[in-house]
C-alpha cells in the first residue's frame, strides 16, 4: 500500500505546499487504491478518474506557475451520490434516478471545485439516504473495511468505507438522523453533522428538508475541520442556510482543549442497554476527559424517549412530499404500462419499479402521518416532541458546554442482521437523532475497539447551535490524548484489507 | 353537454336566497418568478423561462421573491386586511403533471393578509360590503396542452404537452367570506367585485390585471337555500371564469340551474363546474368534497415570512387612492353627466378611458368611442371591450384625428376596423391609405364649381336663398372627393361659391 494514501489530509496539504509531492501523484495514488480495493469494498457508484486527474494537473500547473491556491487545492475528495454533479451521474442510490445527469452542481460541489479539489467519484448510500447500513442501496451495499462481512454504517456507508479504506482522504456526507456520525463510529472515522444551515443544502437531493445537513467525513478531527471550513457559509440559493459565520474550525481543532470544559453526560444516553464493549470504551473515554481537566455533569433529557418516534413521523412526512417529484414526467426513469395508460398509471408504474422497499415504506408512512385524519395525532404530535427535545437541550446546555454519549449502541453489525427488522434498524440512530431534531451540531470520534469483536467504537459530542467549534476543540483534544496512549492512529488498528 | 333545465330567474330569486363566495387569483407582474430567478413571462417559447427550481429537479430549493411579498402586502392593505407579521409557506400535496414538484408551495394557516372588507357598487347604484377572508401567496402551475382530443380537453387526448414557463409565477389568491343578501343582484355583485379587484391591483401596479390573458382569474362559488333556512345550501365552484361578463352569466346560470334542481326535489352535487362561454352554460367537473386531502404541512425549505412594521407602513403610505375616491375624482375631472359616468363604470370602461385621456384624448370623445362603437363591436363579437385588439393610445390617436378634422366619422370607423384587424396605428393607416380629408380648398372649390355648373337649377335655388338645395351639390362633391372631405367645410364653400359665381 502506498504510504501516500495513509497520510492525513492535513499532511498531504503540507507536502503538496512544500513541493514534496504533486496533486497528480496524490490523486493517482488514491485512484490506484480504488482500483485495488474498490470491488471488494464497493464504496463508489461512479468513479471520475479523468476529471479528477485533470483537476490535479491544473493544480500542479498553477502551483508551478507560482499562483496562490486555495487551502485544499489538489487534495482529492469523494462526494456522496445524493449531491448533484454536472459531470457525473447522480442517483441517490435509487434505480429511479439511474444515469441521471444533473444540469447543475450542488453548492457544496461548486465549493469543492472552486477549492480545486479533484473529485474522485460519487459514493454509495442507502436509497435516498434512508437506512443505516447501505443495504438499501439499489446498487448493492458497501462493505466495512474492518470486516467485509459487516455494514459500514448508513446511509453514508460509501463515504465512510472510502475514507476508512484509504480510497479517499476526505469525503462529503449528509446527516439526517446520523448518516454521517453512525458510519463514522462503525468504521473508526470522524464524522460531523454541522449546525443546521451551516452548509448549503442546494443540490442535495432532499430526504427530510428540516433535518438534512451536509458535513465532513475524515480520518481525524483536523482534516474534518479543513473540510467544514471549505464547504460552510451562507448560500443565497438556500433560504435556510445561516447568514452568520461560525468561525474557523481549523483554528478550533488546532487549539483543542478540555481544561475547564463542562461535559454533560446525557442520562438517557449513558449506555444502558448498549453493547458492553461500547460501554467500556465510553467509560474509559469519560475518565480521560476528566483526567484532562473536564468536569462531567449529568444532564436529564426526558423527552429523548420519544425522539425516534417523532423522527420517524417527521422524516417520512417530509420525505413523502420531497419524493413526489419523482414521477417520470421531467427526468429519471419512466415505466409505461401496456395499453394506453393515463399519466397517473405511468407515474404509479414508474414509482413502483423505481423505488425500493424502504423508500416505499417511508412514503406510505409519511403520507399517512400527514393525512387530514391523522395529522394532529401523528405529524402534529411529532412537532410538539421536537419542541420538547429542543427544550431538553436548552436546559442541558445551561449546565454543560458540550454533551456526550456513545455514538451508537453497537459496533458494526453483519449484513442481513437487521434488514428485515425496520424497528431494530431504526434504533441504531437513538443517540444521533436528537441533534437533527434540534438542529444542533454533533461529532463522532473513534475511541478504540470493542473488546468482544475488535470493531471500532465512537463517542459523540453535541454542542449548542452555532457552536460547532466547541466540537472540534473537544474532539481534537480527546483524539490527541488517545493517539498519545495508543502510540498510533485509530486506523492503524485496522486489519489489512484482504482483497484479490 | 345537454343544457340543464333552468328555472326562470325571477322565480328562482323569489324562492331562494343566494349565497356567493369568490376566489380571485391575481397574477403578479414581478420581473421574476415566486421562488426562482426565471423571467415571469409565460408568453415566451414553451419551456424557455425555466430552471432546476421551477421544474422541480432533485436538490433544487426555493427562495422567496421579496417583491412578490411586498406586492401581496399592498393588495392586502388595499383590501383593508390585517398583515400577518409571522407567516410562512406550506406545501399543498397532489399529483398532476403541470405541478413540477407534485406539491404547490402555497400559504395555508397564516396567509400574508386576512380579515379585510371592501364596498362594491352594482349597476343599480346599490352598495354591498364584501368581507375578505384572506389573501395568500402561492405559485402558479405549468400549462397543459392536450393534443388529439376533440375539444382540447384531456378526455380523448392522445398526449399532452407541458409548458413550465408559467410554473412558479407568483399569484395572490383573494378569498371572500360568504356574501349574503345580494338577492337578484348577486351576479352583478360578483362581476362588480372582480372588476373592483382588477381596478385595485391595477392601481397598485402589481399586476397587468388583464382577465383575457389570465392575469386575473375568478372561481365563483354559488349556493342557494330556501328563504328562512339556516343551513347553507350545497355549493358548486365554477372555475376559471375569464371575463366580467362571463362571471355574471355563470353565477346567474348556476342560480337558475340549482333552483330548478331543488324545486324538483333533487339535490345539488358538491363539485367544480366549467363555464362554457359559447353555450352560456356550466358543466360538471370533478366532484369536490371538503375532505380533499392535500396533506398540507409547513414548507421546510423556506424560512418564515416576517414583514417588518416599517415595511408594512411604508407600503401603506404608498397606497394609491381607493377606488371610491378615484371615481369621485374622475367624475369631476371628466365632467360627464351622472348617468354617463355610471354607464362607464358599469361597463368597466373607467381604466380604458383614463388611459386614453392620459394619451391625449378629450374625455368626452374617449367616452364616445368606448361606450359607442367599441362596445358595439365587442358586443357583436361577444367579448369584453378590453379584449379588442386596440390600445388606449390608438383610440386617443383616432379620436384626435376626428377632433382635428383630419378624418370624418365615416372614415374613422373604417380606420378603426383596420386597427382592429392589426393593420397598424390610426395615423399609419390614414397615411398609408390616403384617407385624410381633402382640406385643400383649391381642390374642393374646383369640384364645387364643377358641380354647380352642371346643376344650374340648383345654383339658381341657392342664390334664391333656398339653402337646403345645397345638399345635392354637397353630395356630388363628397362623391367626387371619395368621401374624404369635411362635409361642413364643403357646405360653407358651396354657399360661398354660389354667391360669387
Boltz contact constraints between the chains, C-beta under 6 A:
constraints:
  - contact:
      token1: [A, 84]
      token2: [B, 59]
      max_distance: 6.0
  - contact:
      token1: [A, 104]
      token2: [B, 52]
      max_distance: 6.0
  - contact:
      token1: [A, 202]
      token2: [B, 61]
      max_distance: 6.0
  - contact:
      token1: [A, 203]
      token2: [B, 59]
      max_distance: 6.0
  - contact:
      token1: [A, 204]
      token2: [B, 59]
      max_distance: 6.0
  - contact:
      token1: [A, 205]
      token2: [B, 58]
      max_distance: 6.0
  - contact:
      token1: [A, 205]
      token2: [B, 59]
      max_distance: 6.0
  - contact:
      token1: [A, 209]
      token2: [B, 300]
      max_distance: 6.0
  - contact:
      token1: [A, 209]
      token2: [B, 301]
      max_distance: 6.0
  - contact:
      token1: [A, 210]
      token2: [B, 300]
      max_distance: 6.0
  - contact:
      token1: [A, 238]
      token2: [B, 61]
      max_distance: 6.0
  - contact:
      token1: [A, 239]
      token2: [B, 63]
      max_distance: 6.0
  - contact:
      token1: [A, 239]
      token2: [B, 302]
      max_distance: 6.0
  - contact:
      token1: [A, 239]
      token2: [B, 303]
      max_distance: 6.0
  - contact:
      token1: [A, 318]
      token2: [B, 300]
      max_distance: 6.0
  - contact:
      token1: [A, 321]
      token2: [B, 91]
      max_distance: 6.0
  - contact:
      token1: [A, 321]
      token2: [B, 93]
      max_distance: 6.0
  - contact:
      token1: [A, 321]
      token2: [B, 103]
      max_distance: 6.0
  - contact:
      token1: [A, 324]
      token2: [B, 102]
      max_distance: 6.0
  - contact:
      token1: [A, 324]
      token2: [B, 103]
      max_distance: 6.0
  - contact:
      token1: [A, 325]
      token2: [B, 56]
      max_distance: 6.0
  - contact:
      token1: [A, 325]
      token2: [B, 101]
      max_distance: 6.0
  - contact:
      token1: [A, 325]
      token2: [B, 102]
      max_distance: 6.0
  - contact:
      token1: [A, 327]
      token2: [B, 102]
      max_distance: 6.0
  - contact:
      token1: [A, 329]
      token2: [B, 97]
      max_distance: 6.0
  - contact:
      token1: [A, 330]
      token2: [B, 55]
      max_distance: 6.0
  - contact:
      token1: [A, 343]
      token2: [B, 97]
      max_distance: 6.0
  - contact:
      token1: [A, 370]
      token2: [B, 295]
      max_distance: 6.0
  - contact:
      token1: [A, 370]
      token2: [B, 297]
      max_distance: 6.0
  - contact:
      token1: [A, 371]
      token2: [B, 293]
      max_distance: 6.0
  - contact:
      token1: [A, 371]
      token2: [B, 295]
      max_distance: 6.0
  - contact:
      token1: [A, 372]
      token2: [B, 293]
      max_distance: 6.0
